Amino acid sequence: MQAPRPTYEVDGAAIRKLRMSSGLQIADLARRSGITASYLSRLETSARRRMRPPKYVALRTALGLPPDSTQLLAPSETDTE
């Protein structure tokens, strides 16, 4: 039996806030990240909360965040204690 693949729990409100502060429409961010606009919309509205690492990295990169940034992660993902 295989172990479940890793995912990141993301904060939809943080994604939306960063996208809007960058002056991007969902379609613009979708093109930059290679993620569909409907997937991004579901993330922003928290209809979808988890992302696989490649898509998470693509989104973080498209938003201009550094590799060690945790701005897109849900609070439970960034708590270390």
Contact map, one row per residue, 1 for C-alpha under 8 A:
111000000000000000000000000000000000000000000000000000000000000000000000000000000
111100000000000000000000000000000000000000000000000000000000000000000000000000000
111110000000000000000000000000000000000000000000000000000000000000000000000000000
011111000000000000000000000000000000000000000000000000000000000000000000000000000
001111100000000000000000000000000000000000000000000100000000000000000000000000000
000111110000000000000000000000000000000000000000000110000000000000000000000000000
000011111000000000000000000000000000000000000000011110000000000000000000000000000
000001111100000000000000000000000000000000000000011110010000000000000000100010000
000000111110000000000000000000000000000000000000111000000000000000000000110010000
000000011111000000000000000000000000000000100000111000000000000000000001110000000
000000001111111000000000000000000000000000110100100000000000000000000001111000000
000000000111111100000000000000000000000000111100100000000000000000000001000000000
000000000011111110000000000000000000000000011000000000000000000000000000000000000
000000000011111111000000000000000000000000010000000000000000000000000011000000000
000000000011111111100000000000000000000000110000000000000000000000000001000000000
000000000001111111110000000000000000000000010000000000000000000000000000000000000
000000000000111111111000000000000000000000000000000000000000000000000000000000000
000000000000011111111100000000000000000000000000000000000000001000000000000000000
000000000000001111111111110010000000000000000000000000000000001000000000000000000
000000000000000111111111100000000000000000000000000000000000000000000000000000000
000000000000000011111111000000000000000000000000000000000000000000000000000000000
000000000000000001111111000000000000000000000000000000000000001000000000000000000
000000000000000000111111100000000000000000000000000000000000000000000000000000000
000000000000000000111111111110000000000000000000000000000000000000000000000000000
000000000000000000110011111110000000000000000000000000000000000000000000000000000
000000000000000000100001111111000000100110000000000000000000000000000000000000000
000000000000000000000001111111100001100000000000000000000000000000000000000000000
000000000000000000000001111111110000000000000000000000000000000000000000000000000
000000000000000000100001111111111010100000000000000000000010011000000000000000000
000000000000000000000000011111111111100100000000000000000000000000000000000000000
000000000000000000000000001111111111000000000000000000000000000000000000000000000
000000000000000000000000000111111100000000000000000000000000010000000000000000000
000000000000000000000000000011111110000000000000000000100110110000000000000000000
000000000000000000000000000001111111000000000000000000000100000000000000000000000
000000000000000000000000000011101111101100000000000000100010000000000000000000000
000000000000000000000000001001100111111100000000000000000000000000000000000000000
000000000000000000000000011011000011111110000000000000000000000000000000000000000
000000000000000000000000000000000001111111000000000000000000000000000000000000000
000000000000000000000000000000000011111111100001000000000000000000000000000000000
000000000000000000000000010001000011111111110000000000000000000000000000000000000
000000000000000000000000010000000000111111111000000000000000000000000000000000000
000000000000000000000000000000000000011111111111000000000000000000000000000000000
000000000111001000000000000000000000001111111111100000000000000000000000000000000
000000000011111100000000000000000000000111111110000000000000000000000000000000000
000000000001100000000000000000000000000011111111000000000000000000000000000000000
000000000011000000000000000000000000000001111111100000000000000000000000000000000
000000000000000000000000000000000000000001111111100000000000000000000000000000000
000000000000000000000000000000000000001001101111110000000000000000000000000000000
000000001111000000000000000000000000000000100111111000000000000000000000000000000
000000111100000000000000000000000000000000000001111100000000000000000000000000000
000000111100000000000000000000000000000000000000111110110000000000000000000000000
000011110000000000000000000000000000000000000000011111110000000000000000000000000
000001110000000000000000000000000000000000000000001111111000000000000000000000000
000000000000000000000000000000000000000000000000000111111100000000000000000000000
000000000000000000000000000000001010000000000000001111111110000000000000000000000
000000010000000000000000000000000000000000000000001111111111000000000000000000000
000000000000000000000000000000000000000000000000000011111111100000100000000000000
000000000000000000000000000000001100000000000000000001111111110000000000000000000
000000000000000000000000000010001010000000000000000000111111111000000000000000000
000000000000000000000000000000000000000000000000000000011111111111100001000000000
000000000000000000000000000000001000000000000000000000001111111111100000000000000
000000000000000000000000000010011000000000000000000000000111111110000000000000000
000000000000000001100100000010000000000000000000000000000011111110000000000000000
000000000000000000000000000000000000000000000000000000000001111111000000000000000
000000000000000000000000000000000000000000000000000000000001111111101000000000000
000000000000000000000000000000000000000000000000000000000001100111111000000000000
000000000000000000000000000000000000000000000000000000001001100011111000000000000
000000000000000000000000000000000000000000000000000000000000000001111100000000000
000000000000000000000000000000000000000000000000000000000000000011111111000000000
000000000000000000000000000000000000000000000000000000000000000000011111100001000
000000000000010000000000000000000000000000000000000000000000000000001111100000000
000000000111011000000000000000000000000000000000000000000001000000001111110000000
000000011110000000000000000000000000000000000000000000000000000000000111111111000
000000001110000000000000000000000000000000000000000000000000000000000001111111000
000000000010000000000000000000000000000000000000000000000000000000000000111111100
000000000000000000000000000000000000000000000000000000000000000000000000111111100
000000011000000000000000000000000000000000000000000000000000000000000000111111110
000000000000000000000000000000000000000000000000000000000000000000000100111111110
000000000000000000000000000000000000000000000000000000000000000000000000001111111
000000000000000000000000000000000000000000000000000000000000000000000000000011111
000000000000000000000000000000000000000000000000000000000000000000000000000000111
